[in-house]
């Protein structure tokens, strides 16, 4: 009986050990020899693309099986084209990741046209840039060195990518709250093309990410080639030392309604350049990629690569935190209505 018990125990152990190793073996082999495609909702060379370039080498290292990671660019509609594609056309097999602009959540919450996705159905992998600062600048040749000069100059041309793009929306917020006189918004550029248009005098002003200014066009600051007027902090209090002298945009607000408008903007921006999987992605690859993102966001090599690529420190939002932020985005109809006026193509509302 004693030998029978030992044999039974040995047989049971042999059965249990391989079974307990199955998930580990499956994880290491799931992505072996495969290619993950990252669909970027902007042109090559834009800020979202720079964030992806910093991410992928380190991210790949933490995915069991070390798959190849390829990039596909799909600009258009302020990021809606890529978001719709990931939502409606991509197979949920864990082999396609969407790297969206910061308007992914905003476009859906605000009920913008052309949105064919539901934000609550995406699987969120996180975002590298929950905290940031935007700055409003004009080209030096205009001589708009003070806020009074800025406000009294009519028809300032403000460059942006497209109607609904985050840079467009923030540019409109600056124009609205600072009180610009009949500003004109010129769209159709990529991010780097706005800088060129500014240099050529095709546009007079733009909203810009502070980190991108310092990385891509530092001469604007170092050589005084632009006038900087105000900054928008996300979250409030997140100030870049090179622009600490500028007024924060909320200081121009005249009412609680306008302050709530900026609160909505800040919350939407906290979702960052969202990394998503299509609805229905199987649990196993989704969890593998979420864990790989968590490890990547904590890796010093990634943090350094991000700083070099973007000119600012990464401010990662983990998968579970991003899911919560999306769920808690304010949806006050009055403020959403005002925000839509700001984000849309029509003239800015009266104050």
DAVEN-V198788 format. One record per residue. N is the residue number from 1. RES is the residue in one letter. PSI is psi in radians with two decimals (NA if undefined). Layout:
# DAVEN-V198788
n->N res->RES psi->PSI
n->N res->RES psi->PSI
This chain:
# DAVEN-V198788
n->1 res->X psi->-0.65
n->2 res->X psi->-0.76
n->3 res->X psi->-0.66
n->4 res->X psi->-0.70
n->5 res->X psi->-0.73
n->6 res->X psi->-0.75
n->7 res->X psi->-0.71
n->8 res->X psi->-0.72
n->9 res->X psi->-0.70
n->10 res->X psi->-0.76
n->11 res->X psi->-0.71
n->12 res->X psi->-0.70
n->13 res->X psi->-0.74
n->14 res->X psi->-0.56
n->15 res->X psi->-0.72
n->16 res->X psi->-0.72
n->17 res->X psi->-0.87
n->18 res->X psi->-0.67
n->19 res->X psi->-0.69
n->20 res->X psi->-0.39
n->21 res->X psi->-0.16
n->22 res->X psi->-0.82
n->23 res->X psi->-0.69
n->24 res->X psi->-0.79
n->25 res->X psi->-0.73
n->26 res->X psi->-0.74
n->27 res->X psi->-0.76
n->28 res->X psi->-0.39
n->29 res->X psi->-0.24
n->30 res->X psi->-0.79
n->31 res->X psi->0.05
n->32 res->X psi->2.16
n->33 res->X psi->0.17
n->34 res->X psi->2.97
n->35 res->X psi->2.26
n->36 res->X psi->2.26
n->37 res->X psi->2.22
n->38 res->X psi->2.02
n->39 res->X psi->2.02
n->40 res->X psi->2.25
n->41 res->X psi->0.54
n->42 res->X psi->3.08
n->43 res->X psi->2.81
n->44 res->X psi->2.41
n->45 res->X psi->-0.18
n->46 res->X psi->3.05
n->47 res->X psi->-0.73
n->48 res->X psi->-0.71
n->49 res->X psi->-0.72
n->50 res->X psi->-0.65
n->51 res->X psi->-0.68
n->52 res->X psi->-0.74
n->53 res->X psi->-0.61
n->54 res->X psi->-0.55
n->55 res->X psi->-0.84
n->56 res->X psi->-0.71
n->57 res->X psi->-0.69
n->58 res->X psi->-0.70
n->59 res->X psi->-0.79
n->60 res->X psi->-0.68
n->61 res->X psi->-0.52
n->62 res->X psi->0.03
n->63 res->X psi->2.01
n->64 res->X psi->2.28
n->65 res->X psi->-0.20
n->66 res->X psi->1.09
n->67 res->X psi->2.78
n->68 res->X psi->2.49
n->69 res->X psi->2.04
n->70 res->X psi->2.72
n->71 res->X psi->2.36
n->72 res->X psi->2.30
n->73 res->X psi->2.33
n->74 res->X psi->1.22
n->75 res->X psi->2.84
n->76 res->X psi->2.42
n->77 res->X psi->0.52
n->78 res->X psi->0.51
n->79 res->X psi->-0.17
n->80 res->X psi->-0.60
n->81 res->X psi->-0.85
n->82 res->X psi->-0.73
n->83 res->X psi->-0.76
n->84 res->X psi->-0.70
n->85 res->X psi->-0.81
n->86 res->X psi->-0.67
n->87 res->X psi->-0.71
n->88 res->X psi->-0.46
n->89 res->X psi->-0.29
n->90 res->X psi->2.37
n->91 res->X psi->2.35
n->92 res->X psi->0.99
n->93 res->X psi->0.13
n->94 res->X psi->0.15
n->95 res->X psi->0.04
n->96 res->X psi->2.22
n->97 res->X psi->2.41
n->98 res->X psi->2.26
n->99 res->X psi->1.75
n->100 res->X psi->2.78
n->101 res->X psi->3.02
n->102 res->X psi->0.01
n->103 res->X psi->0.07
n->104 res->X psi->-0.95
n->105 res->X psi->-0.72
n->106 res->X psi->-0.78
n->107 res->X psi->-0.66
n->108 res->X psi->-0.80
n->109 res->X psi->-0.63
n->110 res->X psi->-0.03
n->111 res->X psi->0.62
n->112 res->X psi->2.65
n->113 res->X psi->2.63
n->114 res->X psi->-0.03
n->115 res->X psi->2.01
n->116 res->X psi->0.38
n->117 res->X psi->2.81
n->118 res->X psi->2.08
n->119 res->X psi->-0.51
n->120 res->X psi->-0.18
n->121 res->X psi->-0.28
n->122 res->X psi->2.69
n->123 res->X psi->2.15
n->124 res->X psi->2.29
n->125 res->X psi->-0.29
n->126 res->X psi->-3.01
n->127 res->X psi->2.52
n->128 res->X psi->-0.12
n->129 res->X psi->0.97
n->130 res->X psi->-0.56
n->131 res->X psi->2.42
n->132 res->X psi->3.13
n->133 res->X psi->2.46
n->134 res->X psi->2.57
n->135 res->X psi->2.61
n->136 res->X psi->2.24
n->137 res->X psi->2.72
n->138 res->X psi->2.70
n->139 res->X psi->2.52
n->140 res->X psi->-0.59
n->141 res->X psi->-0.41
n->142 res->X psi->-0.39
n->143 res->X psi->0.45
n->144 res->X psi->1.22
n->145 res->X psi->-0.17
n->146 res->X psi->2.83
n->147 res->X psi->-0.61
n->148 res->X psi->-0.77
n->149 res->X psi->-0.70
n->150 res->X psi->-0.79
n->151 res->X psi->-0.52
n->152 res->X psi->-0.05
n->153 res->X psi->2.12
n->154 res->X psi->2.50
n->155 res->X psi->0.50
n->156 res->X psi->2.27
n->157 res->X psi->2.07
n->158 res->X psi->2.11
n->159 res->X psi->2.59
n->160 res->X psi->2.99
n->161 res->X psi->-1.00
n->162 res->X psi->2.80
n->163 res->X psi->2.22
n->164 res->X psi->-0.27
n->165 res->X psi->2.62
n->166 res->X psi->-0.72
n->167 res->X psi->-0.63
n->168 res->X psi->-0.85
n->169 res->X psi->-0.81
n->170 res->X psi->-0.68
n->171 res->X psi->-0.69
n->172 res->X psi->-0.66
n->173 res->X psi->-0.76
n->174 res->X psi->-0.85
n->175 res->X psi->-0.72
n->176 res->X psi->-0.86
n->177 res->X psi->-0.56
n->178 res->X psi->-0.53
n->179 res->X psi->0.79
n->180 res->X psi->2.65
n->181 res->X psi->1.89
n->182 res->X psi->0.97
n->183 res->X psi->2.64
n->184 res->X psi->2.42
n->185 res->X psi->2.13
n->186 res->X psi->2.01
n->187 res->X psi->3.03
n->188 res->X psi->0.13
n->189 res->X psi->2.79
n->190 res->X psi->2.99
n->191 res->X psi->-0.96
n->192 res->X psi->-0.53
n->193 res->X psi->-0.51
n->194 res->X psi->-0.71
n->195 res->X psi->-0.77
n->196 res->X psi->-0.73
n->197 res->X psi->-0.62
n->198 res->X psi->-0.77
n->199 res->X psi->-0.61
n->200 res->X psi->-0.11
n->201 res->X psi->0.24
n->202 res->X psi->-0.54
n->203 res->X psi->2.81
n->204 res->X psi->-0.41
n->205 res->X psi->2.91
n->206 res->X psi->2.74
n->207 res->X psi->2.57
n->208 res->X psi->2.64
n->209 res->X psi->2.31
n->210 res->X psi->-0.78
n->211 res->X psi->-0.67
n->212 res->X psi->-0.63
n->213 res->X psi->-0.84
n->214 res->X psi->-0.47
n->215 res->X psi->-0.74
n->216 res->X psi->-0.60
n->217 res->X psi->0.99
n->218 res->X psi->-0.38
n->219 res->X psi->-0.43
n->220 res->X psi->-0.60
n->221 res->X psi->-0.88
n->222 res->X psi->-0.59
n->223 res->X psi->0.09
n->224 res->X psi->0.70
n->225 res->X psi->0.05
n->226 res->X psi->2.72
n->227 res->X psi->2.25
n->228 res->X psi->2.36
n->229 res->X psi->-0.65
n->230 res->X psi->2.84
n->231 res->X psi->2.57
n->232 res->X psi->2.05
n->233 res->X psi->2.39
n->234 res->X psi->1.98
n->235 res->X psi->3.01
n->236 res->X psi->2.32
n->237 res->X psi->-0.15
n->238 res->X psi->1.53
n->239 res->X psi->2.32
n->240 res->X psi->2.33
n->241 res->X psi->-0.51
n->242 res->X psi->-0.27
n->243 res->X psi->0.41
n->244 res->X psi->-0.34
n->245 res->X psi->-0.21
n->246 res->X psi->2.59
n->247 res->X psi->2.49
n->248 res->X psi->2.52
n->249 res->X psi->-0.54
n->250 res->X psi->-0.38
n->251 res->X psi->-0.24
n->252 res->X psi->-0.14
n->253 res->X psi->2.43
n->254 res->X psi->-0.08
n->255 res->X psi->2.89
n->256 res->X psi->-0.60
n->257 res->X psi->-0.74
n->258 res->X psi->-0.59
n->259 res->X psi->-0.67
n->260 res->X psi->-0.56
n->261 res->X psi->-0.80
n->262 res->X psi->-0.58
n->263 res->X psi->-0.72
n->264 res->X psi->-0.77
n->265 res->X psi->-0.80
n->266 res->X psi->-0.74
n->267 res->X psi->-0.76
n->268 res->X psi->-0.68
n->269 res->X psi->-0.44
n->270 res->X psi->-0.34
n->271 res->X psi->-0.31
n->272 res->X psi->-2.88
n->273 res->X psi->1.53
n->274 res->X psi->2.40
n->275 res->X psi->2.15
n->276 res->X psi->2.76
n->277 res->X psi->2.66
n->278 res->X psi->2.71
n->279 res->X psi->2.51
n->280 res->X psi->0.05
n->281 res->X psi->2.36
n->282 res->X psi->2.61
n->283 res->X psi->-0.74
n->284 res->X psi->-0.98
n->285 res->X psi->-0.60
n->286 res->X psi->-0.79
n->287 res->X psi->-0.63
n->288 res->X psi->-0.82
n->289 res->X psi->-0.66
n->290 res->X psi->-0.73
n->291 res->X psi->-0.66
n->292 res->X psi->-0.67
n->293 res->X psi->-0.76
n->294 res->X psi->-0.79
n->295 res->X psi->-0.69
n->296 res->X psi->-0.81
n->297 res->X psi->-0.33
n->298 res->X psi->-0.10
n->299 res->X psi->2.17
n->300 res->X psi->-0.56
n->301 res->X psi->-0.68
n->302 res->X psi->-0.77
n->303 res->X psi->-0.65
n->304 res->X psi->-0.74
n->305 res->X psi->-0.69
n->306 res->X psi->-0.74
n->307 res->X psi->-0.73
n->308 res->X psi->-0.65
n->309 res->X psi->-0.60
n->310 res->X psi->-0.29
n->311 res->X psi->0.11
n->312 res->X psi->2.87
n->313 res->X psi->2.47
n->314 res->X psi->2.52
n->315 res->X psi->1.29
n->316 res->X psi->2.53
n->317 res->X psi->2.06
n->318 res->X psi->2.79
n->319 res->X psi->-0.82
n->320 res->X psi->-0.60
n->321 res->X psi->-0.69
n->322 res->X psi->-0.71
n->323 res->X psi->-0.71
n->324 res->X psi->-0.77
n->325 res->X psi->-0.75
n->326 res->X psi->-0.74
n->327 res->X psi->-0.56
n->328 res->X psi->0.13
n->329 res->X psi->2.27
n->330 res->X psi->2.49
n->331 res->X psi->0.64
n->332 res->X psi->2.08
n->333 res->X psi->-0.68
n->334 res->X psi->-0.79
n->335 res->X psi->-0.65
n->336 res->X psi->-0.70
n->337 res->X psi->-0.77
n->338 res->X psi->-0.74
n->339 res->X psi->-0.70
n->340 res->X psi->-0.65
n->341 res->X psi->-0.72
n->342 res->X psi->-0.75
n->343 res->X psi->-0.22
n->344 res->X psi->-3.00
n->345 res->X psi->-0.24
n->346 res->X psi->2.98
n->347 res->X psi->2.68
n->348 res->X psi->2.54
n->349 res->X psi->2.75
n->350 res->X psi->2.71
n->351 res->X psi->NA
